[in-house]
Every structure is written in structure tokens, then in C-alpha cells.
């Protein structure tokens, strides 16, 4: 948080931070407020699709950099919009419809490769992963 405050003071164009650990955002918020920078309007981005609903409702996150949103853009957009409306139940319901697909993408630690495979299969030119990431196996491609 102290480094973030120093960055905010030195770089007026910075208005947010991406964090994965839920308990850190309240620390960031407190440091920003203590530095008198609150009126600037800060965004706290989650990097976790699976934890975003809880992070938004309980820990002060305001936005997401969604990996799963590349494959499920409509649904992840609906999750975010439901949360902004205060409809946590709708957000959870929508997320539940894509959770099995997200789990499948992440199987074997090959989420990036899986996303690229799905996007390429849909006709979006996502290319391939560079080494050291390995291509998906035939079995992984079949599951997707």
C-alpha cells in the first residue's frame, strides 16, 4: 500500500491497482484515504474470476481483469452488472452457469492454452502459446 501511495502521488494518471489477495484491498483503501487521495476515485481490480463476487461484496474490489471473460464475455459482464446493481444472487446464479467451463479451462494448469484453443476454434485469431508453455494434449483438446 505505501508503494501504491507513492506511485499515486508521482503519477496522477494512475487510478487503480490490480490485487489478488482479498485482505489487501482494505489496506490499500486505508493508505489512500490516509494520504488524502480518496477524491481521485480509485479502482481496485481483482485478478480472480472465482473469487470476484466475494471480493466485490466483502472486500472493496470494484472491477475485474477477467481471464474467463475472454471465453465467457457475456456472462462475466452479467456478473459484474448484477453486482453493481446490488443483486448478488443474480451474480452468483450467472457465475454458476459458467463455473464448470472455467474449471475445465483451468484443468491441468493450462488455462492460457485452453483459452487460446477455444478462441481459435471460434475463429478468433488467438495464436499459440510461446515456450515454456506447452501445447494442449489431444486429451485436453477433446475435453474442451
C-alpha positions as CSV (number, residue, x, y, z in Angstrom):
1,X,0.0,0.0,0.0
2,X,2.8,2.5,0.8
3,X,4.3,2.0,-2.6
4,X,0.9,2.4,-4.3
5,X,0.5,5.8,-2.5
6,X,4.0,6.9,-3.7
7,X,3.0,5.9,-7.2
8,X,-0.3,7.8,-6.9
9,X,1.5,10.9,-5.8
10,X,4.1,10.8,-8.5
11,X,1.7,9.7,-11.4
12,X,-1.6,11.5,-11.4
13,X,-2.8,9.3,-14.3
14,X,-2.8,6.1,-12.1
15,X,-6.3,5.5,-10.8
16,X,-6.2,1.8,-9.8
17,X,-4.4,-1.3,-8.8
18,X,-4.8,-5.0,-9.5
19,X,-4.7,-7.2,-6.5
20,X,-5.4,-10.9,-6.0
21,X,-5.4,-11.2,-2.2
22,X,-8.7,-10.1,-0.8
23,X,-7.4,-8.8,2.5
24,X,-5.0,-6.4,0.9
25,X,-7.6,-4.0,-0.7
26,X,-8.8,-2.6,2.7
27,X,-5.1,-1.8,3.4
28,X,-4.8,-0.1,0.0
29,X,-8.0,1.9,0.7
30,X,-6.9,2.9,4.2
31,X,-3.5,4.1,2.9
32,X,-5.1,6.0,0.0
33,X,-7.5,7.7,2.4
34,X,-4.8,8.5,4.9
35,X,-2.8,10.1,2.2
36,X,-5.8,12.3,1.3
37,X,-6.1,10.9,-2.2
38,X,-9.6,9.4,-1.9
39,X,-11.4,12.0,-4.0
40,X,-9.4,10.9,-7.0
41,X,-11.6,7.8,-7.4
42,X,-9.6,4.6,-7.2
43,X,-10.4,1.3,-8.8
44,X,-9.4,-2.0,-7.2
45,X,-9.2,-4.7,-9.8
46,X,-9.5,-8.4,-9.0
47,X,-7.4,-10.9,-10.9
48,X,-9.5,-13.8,-9.7
49,X,-12.7,-14.9,-11.6
50,X,-13.5,-17.5,-8.9
51,X,-13.2,-15.0,-6.0
52,X,-14.6,-11.9,-7.6
53,X,-18.1,-12.0,-6.2
54,X,-16.8,-12.3,-2.6
55,X,-14.1,-9.7,-3.3
56,X,-16.6,-7.3,-4.7
57,X,-19.2,-7.8,-1.9
58,X,-17.0,-8.1,1.1
59,X,-13.5,-6.7,0.4
60,X,-13.9,-3.5,-1.6
61,X,-12.9,-4.6,-5.1
62,X,-14.7,-2.6,-7.8
63,X,-13.5,-4.1,-11.1
64,X,-12.1,-7.3,-12.6
65,X,-9.5,-8.2,-15.1
66,X,-11.2,-11.4,-16.1
67,X,-9.4,-14.3,-17.7
68,X,-12.5,-16.3,-18.1
69,X,-14.2,-13.3,-19.6
70,X,-12.3,-14.0,-22.8
71,X,-14.3,-17.2,-23.3
72,X,-17.4,-16.1,-21.4
73,X,-17.6,-12.3,-22.0
74,X,-21.4,-12.0,-21.9
75,X,-21.7,-14.0,-18.7
76,X,-18.9,-12.3,-16.9
77,X,-20.3,-8.9,-17.9
78,X,-23.7,-10.0,-16.5
79,X,-21.9,-11.0,-13.2
80,X,-20.3,-7.5,-12.9
81,X,-23.6,-5.7,-13.8
82,X,-25.6,-7.7,-11.3
83,X,-23.0,-6.9,-8.6
84,X,-23.2,-3.2,-9.5
85,X,-27.0,-3.3,-9.2
86,X,-26.6,-4.9,-5.7
87,X,-28.0,-8.3,-6.9
88,X,-25.5,-10.7,-5.5
89,X,-27.9,-13.6,-6.0
90,X,-28.1,-13.0,-9.8
91,X,-24.4,-12.6,-9.9
92,X,-23.9,-16.0,-8.2
93,X,-26.5,-17.6,-10.4
94,X,-24.9,-16.4,-13.6
95,X,-21.4,-17.4,-12.4
96,X,-22.7,-20.9,-11.5
97,X,-23.6,-21.4,-15.2
98,X,-20.0,-20.9,-16.3
99,X,-18.1,-22.2,-13.3
100,X,-17.8,-25.7,-14.8
101,X,-16.5,-24.3,-18.1
102,X,-14.0,-22.1,-16.1
103,X,-12.9,-25.2,-14.2
104,X,-12.4,-27.1,-17.5
105,X,-10.3,-24.2,-18.9
106,X,-8.1,-24.3,-15.8
107,X,-7.6,-28.1,-15.8
108,X,-4.0,-29.3,-15.7
109,X,-2.8,-25.7,-15.1
110,X,-3.3,-25.0,-18.8
111,X,-5.8,-22.1,-18.7
112,X,-3.9,-19.8,-21.2
113,X,-3.5,-22.6,-23.7
114,X,-7.2,-23.6,-23.2
115,X,-8.4,-20.1,-23.8
116,X,-6.3,-19.7,-26.9
117,X,-7.6,-23.1,-28.2
118,X,-11.3,-22.1,-27.6
119,X,-10.8,-18.7,-29.2
120,X,-9.0,-20.2,-32.2
121,X,-11.9,-22.7,-32.6
122,X,-14.4,-19.9,-32.6
123,X,-12.5,-18.2,-35.4
124,X,-10.8,-15.5,-33.2
125,X,-7.1,-15.5,-34.2
126,X,-5.6,-16.1,-30.7
127,X,-2.4,-17.8,-32.0
128,X,-0.5,-20.2,-29.8
129,X,1.4,-20.0,-26.6
130,X,5.2,-19.4,-26.5
131,X,7.6,-21.7,-24.7
132,X,7.9,-22.7,-22.0
133,X,4.1,-23.2,-22.1
134,X,3.4,-26.5,-23.8
135,X,0.6,-27.0,-26.4
136,X,-2.5,-28.8,-25.2
137,X,-2.5,-32.6,-25.5
138,X,-5.1,-34.3,-27.6
139,X,-7.0,-35.4,-24.5
140,X,-7.1,-31.8,-23.2
141,X,-8.4,-30.5,-26.6
142,X,-11.0,-33.2,-26.6
143,X,-12.3,-32.2,-23.1
144,X,-12.7,-28.6,-24.3
